[in-house]
């Protein structure tokens, strides 16, 4: 079945419908990962977005539900150059085509994804529509320009607390759109992990007397999370070690007086180089998924200093908080499906908790 992808600047791509045939309007972003399409589909940070995969062949190893980062896929739509309809993998449980249909996610294949990516890089992230229906371009454009992803953290967070038993440090993990491997990285290090919904009051978390607190990744504009930011400020005012990732990193910055801004087209993929500014200048290849960044010019140097920077564009990739056992990163150290360069940050978090407990 024929499908169209219409961008808010009037550009139209024509291809083949994959997945659901319903029409969707969403923010169009691109991901440069060569593998890990299931992890991308099940990453809650993509709520409110339609994802274009830049690698030209997607789906060749099928769907392996064990590798999912959450209980369901989250993107509004899916865009690929070529879809493999006959996966070859002994672990495969089905095709992407059926997975998209089962989860009512519309998609389009057979378009020039390289051309689409160049448009988004040159003009910036924009909204678009995936549809199999007839349309009048002049009627569609105003609808696209009016779209904005709102309330996405509330959409993706867990409904009630969840516990993963362990005999090590007690860690409270805020779920702003958490990838499951964040919790699993703590659990395999022996931590006793309690996962809390995004809007849980700080007092409830602190009542559990955690040894450390983690703030997870998640979708959307961090400035929209005004109530969450107030609770994070209360956590900052304690002496409990805190490790924050992606959206959690941005929210901690906002809670301590810094500012954030929207990137032109964001960082999404598994090949983003990040330089360590606090150590020997080593560069790590990292997995990332974000459209906003912390403005380092807005930082109070008595509160926080840059700890990592993006080698490609110099944007901030992490902060070290002065006089606090708090460090935050913009990238994803759990990195499923990879690379694993930054996985050591979980060990650093454990060392900080141990130091705080021994003090």
N, C-alpha and C positions, 0 to 999 in steps of 0.2 A: 504493500500500500504506500502511496506517495505521501510524503510529509514535508513540511516547510519549517525552517527556523528563520524567524524575522527578528532583526535587531532594531533597537530604538532609533538608530541613525538611518533606517530605511533599507539596510542591506538584507537581502533574502538569499538563503541557501536552500536548495531543493534536494531531498534525498529520499530514503526509505524509512518508513515507520518501524520502530522496534519497541517492544513492550506495549504499554497501554496506548490506546488511541485517543484518550481524552486530551483536551487542550490545556497547556499550562503556561503561565507567565511567571518568570523568575529572573533573578540576577544570573548572568552567564559568566562563569569563571572557567579557567583551564588548569589542568593538573599535568605535570611533566613526568610523572612516574612511569617507568617501563613495565612494572609489575605491581601487584597489590590492588587490583581494581575492586576486589571485594572489600578490602579494608577501606578504600575510598568510599564505596557505596554505603558502608555501615558506620562511617565516621559522623557523629551527630553535628560536627562543626559545619557540615554542608547543608544543614537545614536552611531553607529559604533560597537555595541556589540550584542551578542546573550546571552540571559538570561536563566540560569538554576534555576528553583524554587526548593528549597530543601524540602519544605512541600510536602508530597506525593500525595495529592489530590487537583487539581486545577480546578476551573470553576464551583463549586457546587452552587454558587449563581448567575451565569450568567453574562451578560454584562449589566451594568447600565451606560449609556453614561453621565448622569448628574454628575457622580463621576469622570469623566476624568480630568486629569491634563493638557491636551492640546488638540488640535483639531484632533490629530491623534496618532496612536501608532508609536514608534520610533525604537525599537530593530530590528536588522537584522534577528534574529531568536528566537525561543522560545522552551525551553526544559523542559519537565515535566515527572514525574513518571507515574501518571494516570490522564487522562483528563475526567472530568465529562461531559457527553454528554446530560444529562437531568437535567438542573439546576432547583432548587426549590426556588423561591423568587418572591414575588408579584411585585417587581420593575424590574425584569429581562426583557430585551428587546431582548435576543438572547443568543446564545452559543459562547464560545471562538472559537470553531472550525470555525464557520461561520465568526466570526470577523477577524480571521487570514486570511481566504480565501479572504474576501472582501478587506483587506488591503495588500494582496500579501506578507504576512509574512510566510516563511517556518518554520516548527517546527517538533519536534519528541517527541513521547511519548513511554512509555513502556520500558524505559531504567533504569539502576540503577543510579539514580541521586545522591544517597549517595556516591556510588563509584566514580562518576565523581567529586563530590565536594571534596572528599578526595585527588584525584589526583591534583586538582587545589590548594588545601591548601598545599600539600607537595612539588609540583614542581613549583607552582606559576601560575598566570594567563597565558594562552596560547591561540593561535589561533586555530580555528577549522572550519570544513566544515559540513554543513547539506545537504544531497543530497539523491535523489531517483534514481539517475542514476548509471550505472556501473562505476567503477573507477579502476585505477591502483595506489596502495598506493605509489609506488616510484615516481610517477608523481605528486601526490597531495601534498606530504610533502614540497617540495620547494615552492610551491604556498602559502601554509599556513605560512611558515616562513617569506615570503616576505610581508605579509599583514600588514598594519598599518592604523588605523583609522585617517584620515587627514581631515582638514577643516570642522569638525563636528559642531563647533559653528556657522559658516556661514550657515550651512544646517538647523539648528533648530531655529535661531533667527527670530523675526518678521520682516516683510518687511518694515513697516512704523510705526510711533508712533501711540499709542492708548491711549484714555483717559477714566478714570473712575471717574466721577464727585463726589465730596464730599465737605463739608463745613468746613473741618478741615485743618490740615497741608498739604502743597503741597509737594508731594514726587515724585521724579524722579526715576523710576525703570528701570535699565538696564536689558535687556532680553538677557542673554547668553545661554538660554535654560530653561527659567523660568517655574516653576510649577505654574499653575493658582491660587492655593490657597495662594501663597505668596501675590499676588495682592489683593485677596479677604480678607485676614487677615488685610491688611491695610485699605481696603475700609470699612469693617464692623466697624472699629474704627474711621470712619468719614474722613479718609484722601482723599484728592484730588490727584489721582494717574495718572501720565503720564508714559506710558511704552515706552521705546526707544529701537530701534534696537541696537545690540551689538557694531556696529562700528560707532555709533554716536559720533561726536567730542565733547569733554568736553565743548567747548565754546557754543555749541548749547544747551546743558543741562543747563549750568549755566545761559544762557540768559533767561531761564524760571523762574529764581529766586526761586528755590525750597527751602523749609525749611529743607529737608533732602534728601539723596540719598541712594538708595538700589542697591546692586550688587547681581544678582541672581545666582542660581546654573546653571550648564551646563555641557556638555560632554567634554571629551578629555584631552590631555596634556596641562596644563596651560602655559607651556613655548612656546607653538606654537602660543599663542595669543599676539605676540609682539606689534602690533599696538594698541590693546586694552590696554595693560599694560602702554603704553605711555600716553594714555588719562586718565587712572586711577591715574597716578602720578599727573596730573594737578588737579584732584579732591581732592587728598590728600593735596595739597598745599593750598587749601582754608580752611575756618573755618566752612564749612557746615557739620553737623552731617552725618555720613555714617554708614550704617549697611550692612554687606556683608555675604552671605551664600555660603558655598560649593566652587564652582569654583570661585565665587567672593572673597571669603576669601583667596584663593590661589593667585589670581591675585593681590590683594592688597599687599600681602606679597612680591611678586615679584617686584611690583612697588616701594617698599620701601627698596629694597636691600637684602631681604632674598632669600632663595632657596627652591625649592620643589624637591621631589623625588617620584618615583613610588613605591607603596606598593607591597608586594609579591602577595597578592590576593585581596586586597581592603576590604572595609567595605560596605556591601549592605544588608539592611534589617531593620526591625523595633524593634530590641532588643539590641541595642548597648549602654552600660553604659558609661556615661561621668561624670567626676568629675569637679565640680566648684572650681577653684583654687583661685578665687578672693573673695569668700564669706566664708561660713561656711564648705566648703568641701562636700556639699551635692552632691549625685549622681543622675543623671537624666537618664532615659531610653529614647533613642532617635532613630529617623529614619535617616538612612544614605544611601548614594549612591556615593561613590567616590573611585578612584583607585590611587590617588596621595595625598600627605600630605606635610605640611610645615615642613622644617627641623629647629627645634628650636635652634640647635647649630649655625645656620647661622644668628640668630636674633641679631640685634644691640639693647641692653637693653635700650638705650636712645630713641629708636624708638617704640618698641613694646615688650610686655612681654606675656607669655602664660597665658590664662585665663581659658581654659578648657583642660583636657587631657582624653584620652581613657583609661578606667579602665583595659581593657583586654590586651592591648599591649603598653600603655604609649605614643602613638603617639599624636601629637598636635590636639586639637579639637576647638581651638579658641584663639584669640589674643585681647589684650587691647592695644591701641596705646597711647603712652605717650604724654601728652599735646594736645591731639586731642579728639574731640567728635566722635571717631571711634572705633567700636568694630566689630569683625568678628567671625563667627563660621563655623566649618566644617560640622556640622550636619544640619538637616532640621527642624527648629522649627515649620513650618506649619504642618509638620508631617502627612499629609493625606496618609493613613487612620488612622494613630496613631503610637505610643502613643503621648499624648498631653503634656507631662511633660515640654517641653521647649517653649511652646506657649507664656509664659510670656515675652520672649525677644522682641516681637513686642511692648508690653507695655513699656518696657525699652527704646526702640527706640523713642516712643512718648514722654517719660519723658525727654530724651536728647534733642529732638527738642524743647520742651517747655522751658527747661533751657537755650538753646542757644538763643531762641527768646527773653526771658526775660532779658538776660544779657545786 
